[in-house]
Amino acid sequence: MSVGQTIKHKAQAFKGRVTERIGRTTRNRRLQRQGRTDQISGNLKQSGDKAEDEPPRLEWRLDFMKGSSHGTTFPLSA
């Protein structure tokens, strides 16, 4: 993801923290909710950016060979 998008998402999360804090201080539940929503939205977008940037990890499950319900995973090298 681009640097601009990362900064935008971090700013949204920060704005949410500030808004939530103002809502707590003024005992305004609407501001608290709005701040919490902005904060969660920004954090989720940051997580999505991180997931897009990381290479996919391949794992091969050996449930059928072990015969157990929990299974064993082995990472495959690229």
N, C-alpha and C positions, 0 to 999 in steps of 0.2 A: 504494500500500500504506500501511497505517497506520503511524504513528510507533512504536507498540508492537511491531509485527511487525519493523520495521527494527532496533530496539534488541535484540529477542530474537535475531535472526539474527547481529548483530554480537557479542553476548555469547556465542553458541555458537561462533563462529569464535575469539574470544579465549580461551574455555575450552579449545578444542582446542589453541591455541598453548601455553598453560600446561601442559596435560596432556602434550603431546609433549615439552616441555622437561624436565618432571619425569622422564618416561620415559628421556630421554637421560642425565640426570644419574645416575639410579639404575640405568642399563643394563637397564631393563625393557622388552622389546620389545612386550609386550602394551599397555602404557601409551603407547608411541610410536605404535603402530598406531591405538589408540583416539583419541588426540589428533589424529593426522593425519586420521582419518575425520571427527571433529567439525569440524575446521577446514575441510575440503573441503565438507562439507555446509552449513555456515554461509555459506561464500563462494558456493556455488551458489544458495542461497536468496536471498542479496543480489542476485546477478545476475538472478535471476528477478523480483525486485521492481523492479529498474531497467528491465527489459524491459517490464514491465506499465505502468510510469509513463510511458514514452516513447511519443509518437504514432507510428503506423506510417509507414514511408517507402515510397512507391510508386516503383517504377522500371519503366521500359519498355525491354525489350531489343530491339535492332535487329539481331539475328544474321542474320535472313533477308534484310535489305536490304543489309548490308555484304558478305555472302557469305564471311565469314571465320569461323573456328572459335572465336576468342576472344570476339567480340561486343563491343558497345558499350552502355553503359547511360546513360540520360538520366533524371534525377530529374524527376518530374512535380510541378508546383506545385499546391497544394490550392485 
